[in-house]
Amino acid sequence: MAGTGGQWYPAEWPERVRALARGELVPVQPRRAATVMLVRDGAEGALEVFLLRRRASMAFAAGMYAYPGGGVDPRDGDGENGVVLAAVRETFEEAGVLLAGPTPGELVGDVTGPGWEADRVALVGRESALADVLARRGLVARADLLRPWARWITPEFEARRYDTWFYLAALPEGQATRNASTEADHVAWLPPRRAVEAYERGALLMLPPTVTTLRELAEFRTVAQALEAARERDLAPVMARARLVGDEVVLSWPGYDEFERRAAASAAEEAGRAEEAGRAGGTDIRRTNSQEEAER
């Protein structure tokens, strides 16, 4: 991981971007995923959001602060319903919070007892499906409590890609969060503005979607205000764009200029590129990129 002051890019990105530009890298199909921004009204008169820090050993987003969430599992089902069930399941697995109730208008209370923990562990171990757990307990998933907030898709050059829906949900009364995930080594409730300030001074590492959604949540003082605003959200997907400009790899998120990253080619890569250009009669990546820039 390279970068300072909250600004970063994974070390392998530049070469993967070049490989994609050369036609040597075939983008993998993004996996459907869901993540949940759990919020509550804080003691300081400001909305708070639940964040967890992913372990440094994780293959994806290691050391990053993020929201509970993960990929859609075949047990969750297909279509939009599958994404919603994944959001409910992941929130229970990673935060110990269950967005479900006996009826569509009710919510289950405390879910910290031994029986609930056995159900959660069975879900994590893929021994049970959420639908089966809910049916056995006479509960239904409260999809209405999950307000769609944003949709971000991992860049095409990434080895692990996700088409992730971000949902906003209020912490249910009578339930409490905890670090229930084996993928996290720390959790915290923070006002969004404070989390962003920590990111900007380099104290917290985050991916662009997390920083962006935190900045958006920082505009609201209460959970009610944020939930109401979710009704008017633009859910057009956001995906990074990678291009070659001269000797640099440029990565940008349309509409989010602050996340633009530039990485210069190494001496070894320059030598290899020059050799390729010689064999191809002078046509190299830089020339191809210049043509692309002219066409735009």
N, C-alpha and C positions, 0 to 999 in steps of 0.2 A: 504494500500500500504506500503510495507516494502522496505528499501534500502536507500542508501546514495550516494552522488556524481554521480548522474545519473544512478546508478545501483539499480535495483528494481525488485520486483516480487509481484503480488497481494497476499494479506494475505490468500485468500482462495485456492490458487493453490496447496500447499502441500497435503492437505487432498483430493482434487479432484484427484490428481495424484495417491494417495494411493487407493482411491476408484476404479479408473480405473484398477490398478494393481490387485485388488481383484476381478475384474469382476462385481463390483456393479454399475459401471457407463457405460452406453451405449453412445458412442459418437454421438452427433447430426450431421446431415448432414450440411456441410458448405454452407452458402448462397453465391451466386455469388455476387461479388462487384467490384467496380472500384474506383480508386483514381487518381488524376491528379496533377503532379508536374509542376505547372506553373512557367516558368522561363523568365527572361529578362536580358538584358545587363545592369549592374549596373554602377553607377557614379564613383565607385572606381576602375574601370577597371577589375571587377570580376563579374561573373555571380551571379544573385540573384534569390532566390526561395521564393514563397509565402507560408507562414505557418499560420495556425490558431490554437488557443488554445481551446480545448474542455472544456465546462463548467464542474465544479466539480460535478454537479448534474447528468451528463450523466451516463447511465448504462454501457456503454462500453468506455474504454480508457479515463476515467474522468481526467481532468486536463492535459492531454497530448497535446503536439504540434504535429500537423499532417497536411496533405494536404487535400484540398477539396475532398470529395468523399463519397460513401455510397453504400448500397446494390442495386442490380438490382431489379427494380420494374416490376410487370407483364405488366405495360404499356410500358415498354422499349422493350419488345419482347424477343425472344429466341436466343440461340446461341451466337456467337461472336458479331453479330450486336446488340444484347440486351445489352451486356457489354459496347460496344462503346457508344450507346445512353445513358446509365446510366452515363458514364463519362462526356458526354456533358451536360446532365441535371444537375448533381450534381455540376458541375463547375459553371453553371449559377445560381443555387439555392443558393450556399454557397459563391461564390466569385463575382457574378454579371458579369461574363465573359461568352460570348456565342461564341462557336466555330462553327459557321455556316455562310453561305453566300448565295447570290442569285444564284450562280452557283458553281460547284466544284472547280473553280479557283479563287473565290472571297470570301471576308470576310465582314460581316456586321460591321459597325462602332460603334458609340456610342449607348449603350443600357441602358441608365439611365433614360429615360423619363417616365412619368406616365403610358403610355400604356405598356411599357416593364416591369415596376414594377408590373402591374396588371397580366401580363402573368407569371412572376416569382412566385408571391404569389399563383396563381392558380396551378402551378406545385407543390409547396411545400405542398399545401393543398390537393393534389391529385384530383383536380377538372378537370385537363387537362392532356393530354399526350404530351410529347415533340413533337412527330410526328405531332400531330394536330396543335400545336402552329407554328411549322415551315411551315407546309402546308398552313395555313391561311396567313402567312406573305410572302409566296413565297420563302422560304429558304430551304436549304439542309444542313444536318449535315456534317461538314468537318472532317470525320473520318481520312483522310490522315494527318491531323495535329497532331493526337495522335500517338506518337511513343511508342510501347510497350517497357517497360524498365525492369520489374521484375514481379514475381508472388509469393506471399506469402500466405500460408494457416494457419489459426489459429490452435493451438494445439488441439488434440483430446479431452483433458479433459476440455476444456473451455465450459462454458454454452452457450456463443454466438460465433459462428464460421463463418468465412468468407473465401472464396476463392477469394482473391483480386488481380486484375491486376493493376499494377502501370504503368501509361502512362506519357510520357514527352511531354509538349506542350509549345510553345512560346506564351507569352502574345500578343494577336492581336493588331496591330497598331490602335490607336483611341479608344481603350477600357481601362478601369481602374478597378482595383480590389477594393473591399470594404468588410466589414464584413456584408454580407447579410444573414448570418446564425443565426438562433435562438439557434444553438447548440454550438456556439463559443462566448467567451467573449473578445477575443483579436486577432488581426491579425497583421502580419508584413512581410515585404520583408527583407530577410537576405542573406548575402553570405553564402553558405553551410558550409564553414570552420568555420565561426564565430558561426553558430548555433551548430555545433558539439562541439566546445570549451565550449559553454555555457552548453551543456548537460554533458560534462565530469566534469565540476566543480559543477554540481548539480543545475544550475540555470534554466534549461529547462528539463522537463520530456518528454520522447519520448519512443515509442515502438521500438523494434529492427528493424523492416523494415524501419522505418523513419530514424533512425540513419545510417543504412547501406546505404540507397539510398543517403542520404546527403553526406556521405563520398565519394561515387562514383561521385557525381556531383561536389564535391570540386576539382576534378582533371581537370576541364575545366574552361577556362577563359571567353569563349563566349558561347552564345546560339547556334550558328552555330556548334561549336565543339561538344557540347553535343548531338545535334540532329543527327549529323553524326555518333557519337559513338553508338547511339541507334540501328543502323542497325546491329551491331555485337553482340548484347546482348544475353546472355544465359538466356532463359526463362523457364528453368526447375523450377518447384515449390519448394519452401523452406518451410519446416514445422518442428516445434520443436519436439524433441523426449524426452519423460519422462521415467525415470527408477528409480528403488529403488536400492541403493547401501548401504548395511548394514542398519544403522538407518537413512540414509539420502535419501531425494528425490532429484534427480539430473535432471535438465532440461537443454537441450542443443539444439542449432541450428546447424545442420551439416554444417561445413565450417565456422562457426562464433563463435569461442571459447570464445570470450570476453563476450558473453551473457549467458554463462553457469551459472546456479543458483543452489545452494545447500541449503536445508532447513532440519534441524534436527527435529526428532519427538519430540512432547511434552511429558511430564511425563504421562499425561492422556492417550495419544495414546499408549505409551509404555506399560502401565498397561493393556489396552484393548487388545493389541496384545499378551501379555503374556497369558492372559486368553484364547484367541482364540487358541493359540498354545497348551495350556494344553488340551483343549477339542479335538483338532485334533491330539493328540498323538505326539506333538512336531513339527508339520509342520506349519511354519508361513511364513509371507511375506519375512522375511530375508532369509530363507532357499530357498524359491522359487527364490528369486533374485540371490542367490549364484549359483544356477543351471543355471540360465540364463547367468550369467557372464561366467561360465565355457564353455557353449555351444558356446559363441562368441569367 
